Amino acid sequence: MPQEYIYVLARDGSPLMPTARHGHVQKLLRRGRARITAHIPFTIQLKYGTPGKTQPLYGGTDPGRTNIGNAVLNSDGYVVYKDHVTTRNHEVPRLMKERAGFRRASRRGERLARKRLARRLGTTREFLEGRLLPGCDEPVMLKDIINTESRFNNRKRPEGWITPTVRQLVQTHINMIRRIRKLLPVDNWTLETNRFAFMLMEDGTVKGSDFQNGRLKGFASVYDFIHNQQEGRCALCGSRIEHYHHIKPRHEGGSDRPENIVGLCNNCHSGVHTGRLSLHTVGEQKKYGALSVLNQAVPYIWGSLEAMFGSGFGTCNGYATSVMREYLGVKKTHDNDAACIAATSLALTEIHDTTHTFEVQQYRRHNRAKINNQRERTYYLDGKMIAKNRKPRFEQNGPALSDLKLTRRELSRLKVKKSIRHYNNPDRLMPGTEFLYHGGRYVMSGQHCHGAYLRAVDFGTKEFRNKECRIIKRNRGLVYIA
């Protein structure tokens, strides 16, 4: 049976050590000496003063782009907290692309409005040889009017700028650890850094002593490094690595650098030597394989955690995690890996893990879109819809009015339903909101009928009448599902 810990906060809100004394907690709640602050994870806050003494706790993070694992152990090897976080990494690029499309459409609409005004006022101009804009080496061809002052050349990225996807990923890792520190008095944390941004390390732009010490720091040999980089799997078929092969042979000038060595199984190794298989693209993949979103995020996660924990912060590589996992006999999952990462800073012979793994889902906290949707202009003839819009819009399905050849008599009988724009309620509930329904806690996944009914995560299309629900916590980004 999983051990359900109850997390305890002092009267001033600072975290204390968790407890498994459920009966004692029930007495405190019954007598009014404590109150419930959260249902998942179950957390209480004491209403009386305590000495506030705590024992050392050790946390670890298994970083990831979509799945993140966190765990906290005490000095005896007992796991007091575990979670598995699912991020929004697939959603952020899509939203950025949508926003770019909306802005592009808005700028185009403004430009067309200026052109119509110029034609009406007779101020259009022709630029036969184009117009040289500030910051451009060659003239830019313009039509009809002089555009407004070009501002694109004034845009500058601040120092330390990172892409929105990387920034979101960094903030997700840091926010989750901060959330854990509100439950537990953790002063020691270990981060796994098995996939660094190696290309950045080579040109020296990333600061930090461990980065400057080179890629092979912490590895017994280049083969251990390759084994860790490929996660022990053949680069061609995914089987267990059995040979380390030089992509460019040493007698042809090939080096012993990691970019020139690949781990293969026996079958693939034989296929390469006989010409049955090719390693043509593997070298480039190995050379630039480290340039991923996670690899870009790791240095910033490192810096934030170092500032947060100071001397209590440490790192380990994936190989050390793998050795610890095999030594302790732990199954490979994100949360178990996090427990092994935390254990690397302790001299443990076993881990006592009977805790429940919390599932955490990341939700979008804000949606500032004012417009929900816009219905198209619709034409009806004798009660039957025959067309939408005067002229067909981009990728329109179905005919527009201009596509139909109607007689004057038919045109006179047309009924027109104007385009209607529907707006969002700025105070609407966002997915991830927690609510109570008939004594049970649920996490909102959506709503319909203008918010009259709510839907919950893992409950499909089941409807929860809003009037019978009590909102206990609005969306905070990272939400405990179970």
JORA-V681941 format. One record per backbone hydrogen bond with DSSP energy under -0.5 kcal/mol. CO is the residue of the C=O (numbers start at 1). NH is the residue of the N-H. If there is no record, write none. Layout:
# JORA-V681941
CO/NH + CO/NH
This chain:
# JORA-V681941
2/4 + 3/5 + 3/356 + 5/7 + 6/19 + 7/44 + 8/16 + 9/46 + 10/13 + 14/10 + 19/6 + 20/22 + 21/25 + 22/26 + 23/27 + 24/28 + 25/29 + 26/30 + 27/31 + 28/33 + 28/34 + 29/32 + 33/47 + 35/45 + 38/43 + 42/7 + 43/37 + 43/38 + 44/9 + 45/35 + 56/75 + 57/187 + 57/188 + 58/73 + 59/190 + 60/71 + 61/63 + 61/192 + 62/69 + 66/87 + 68/85 + 69/62 + 70/83 + 71/60 + 72/80 + 72/81 + 73/58 + 74/77 + 77/352 + 78/74 + 78/80 + 81/72 + 82/358 + 83/70 + 84/360 + 85/68 + 85/87 + 86/362 + 88/91 + 88/92 + 89/93 + 90/94 + 91/95 + 92/96 + 93/97 + 94/98 + 95/99 + 96/100 + 97/101 + 98/102 + 99/103 + 100/104 + 101/105 + 102/106 + 103/107 + 104/108 + 105/109 + 106/110 + 107/111 + 108/112 + 109/113 + 110/114 + 111/115 + 112/116 + 113/117 + 114/118 + 115/119 + 116/120 + 117/121 + 118/122 + 118/123 + 118/124 + 126/128 + 127/130 + 131/133 + 131/140 + 133/136 + 140/131 + 142/127 + 143/145 + 144/125 + 145/147 + 151/154 + 152/155 + 158/161 + 163/167 + 164/168 + 165/169 + 166/170 + 167/171 + 168/172 + 169/173 + 170/174 + 171/175 + 172/176 + 173/177 + 174/178 + 175/179 + 176/180 + 177/181 + 178/182 + 179/182 + 180/183 + 180/184 + 184/186 + 188/59 + 189/314 + 190/61 + 191/316 + 196/198 + 197/201 + 198/202 + 199/203 + 200/204 + 200/205 + 200/206 + 201/204 + 208/212 + 209/213 + 211/214 + 214/217 + 216/219 + 221/225 + 222/226 + 223/227 + 224/228 + 225/229 + 226/230 + 227/232 + 228/231 + 230/233 + 232/241 + 234/238 + 239/234 + 243/245 + 243/264 + 245/247 + 245/262 + 247/249 + 249/252 + 249/254 + 250/253 + 257/260 + 258/261 + 260/247 + 262/245 + 263/235 + 264/242 + 264/243 + 265/269 + 266/270 + 267/271 + 268/272 + 269/273 + 270/274 + 271/275 + 271/276 + 271/277 + 272/275 + 279/283 + 281/285 + 282/286 + 283/287 + 284/288 + 285/289 + 288/291 + 290/292 + 292/296 + 293/297 + 294/298 + 295/197 + 295/299 + 297/300 + 297/301 + 298/302 + 299/303 + 300/304 + 301/305 + 302/306 + 303/307 + 304/308 + 305/309 + 306/310 + 309/312 + 310/313 + 312/189 + 314/191 + 316/193 + 317/321 + 318/322 + 319/323 + 320/324 + 321/325 + 322/326 + 323/327 + 324/328 + 325/329 + 325/330 + 331/333 + 333/337 + 334/338 + 335/339 + 336/340 + 337/341 + 338/342 + 339/343 + 340/344 + 341/344 + 342/345 + 343/346 + 346/348 + 351/353 + 352/79 + 352/354 + 354/3 + 356/82 + 356/358 + 358/84 + 358/360 + 359/481 + 359/482 + 360/86 + 361/479 + 370/372 + 370/424 + 373/422 + 375/420 + 377/389 + 378/417 + 379/386 + 379/387 + 380/415 + 381/384 + 384/381 + 387/379 + 389/401 + 390/402 + 393/396 + 396/398 + 399/388 + 400/403 + 400/404 + 401/404 + 404/406 + 407/411 + 408/412 + 409/413 + 410/413 + 411/414 + 413/382 + 415/380 + 416/418 + 417/378 + 420/375 + 420/422 + 422/372 + 422/373 + 424/426 + 425/428 + 430/433 + 433/444 + 434/472 + 434/473 + 435/442 + 436/470 + 437/440 + 440/437 + 442/435 + 442/444 + 443/457 + 444/432 + 446/455 + 448/452 + 448/453 + 449/452 + 452/466 + 453/448 + 454/464 + 455/445 + 455/446 + 456/459 + 459/462 + 463/465 + 464/454 + 465/468 + 466/469 + 468/438 + 469/471 + 470/436 + 473/434 + 476/478 + 477/363 + 477/479 + 479/361 + 479/481
